[in-house]
Amino acid sequence: MEIPYNSTPRPDTGLYNAKVGIWLFLASEVMLFGALFSSYILLRVGADPGMWHLRPLNIWLGTINTGVLIFSSITILMSWANLKMNSFEGFRKFMLITLLCSVAFLVIKSIEYGSKFSHGIYPKTDTYYAIYFTLTGLHALHVIGGALVNLYLWGPGSKMWKTDPERFTNRVEVSGLFWHFVDLVWIFLFPVLYLL
Amino acid sequence: MSDNHSVPDFMRTCRFVFILLIVFTVITVAVSKVDFGHHFLNIGVGLLIATFKAFLVAAYFMHLISEKKLIYTVLGFTGFFFVGLMFLTLFSYADFPTLGGEQPEVAHVEGAAETHHEAGADH
């Protein structure tokens, strides 16, 4: 038996299944990162006067990474838009760029981590680095997870375009929503950890 | 995406939003170098710009500017609990000196001792 509303919207909500699913998942993600952000706030306001100050993070690498993620957000949108306009080749091209952006982000992040480790700086070093590694590490895990899904959709998963194009387009949209969320989290992480 | 917008129009809007996001990223970095007099002002301005950027991503890239009612309902609950999470943390911090509902007697040890002595004399 076929599951209803997998590719067509349900009449009363106007939504297909995966879209409801991804938004419920993103709601849980908001609470996950929200808990860590509130931990950050508590650690910061709870620090003794003059004891909380920004550590020497590479602002330029952080800025480049912000640009890379924002750029990847527009390219994943372009890949979805190309499917909407029946251009599978366009989808492949923009999804590949998105994948390259995610690799670039992770490479830059690993350079930053490598620099810290080479100076003997680890999460145990102090409270600031503990929350820095926790927040950026969890975010990097999300980038890896999103990139793996995008890789699947770009590679073997794209076969669905031939059998059920509507459903495949929906999958790309849902994956894009997750990717934008990853971008959104970084938009807050960057100033909070690098600049303020 | 809104049903009454064509995909090319939507993408044109998103490209404009992308440029705005890049511009505001540069502004975020530039503003962090400016001293507004008080560190809290710097934090406020930085977070304000970040919130505006997050709004752009959520509204246009995630299509929330024209989404279905059920999604708004889910996000409404999420927003409520998220704000609750933040405020509970801050309230718990603010409540630290009066844990257990009792006023601490650490500020004036001598006065406290006298009070204790007087209270003991009453018995």
Interface residues (C-beta under 8 A of the other chain):
Chain A: T13 G14 L15 K19 V20 W23 L24 A27 V30 M31 G34 A35 F37 S38 S39 I41 L42 V45 G46 I59 T63 T66 G67 I70 F71 S73 I74 L77 M78 A81 K84 M85 G176 L177 H180 F181 D183 L184 I187 F188 F190 P191 V192 L195 L196
Chain B: V7 P8 F10 M11 C14 R15 F18 L21 I22 T25 V26 T28 V29 S32 N42 I43 G46 L47 I49 A50 K53 A54 V57 A58 F61 M62 K68 K69 L70 I71 V74 L75 F77 T78 F81 F82 L85 M86 L88 T89 L90 S92 Y93
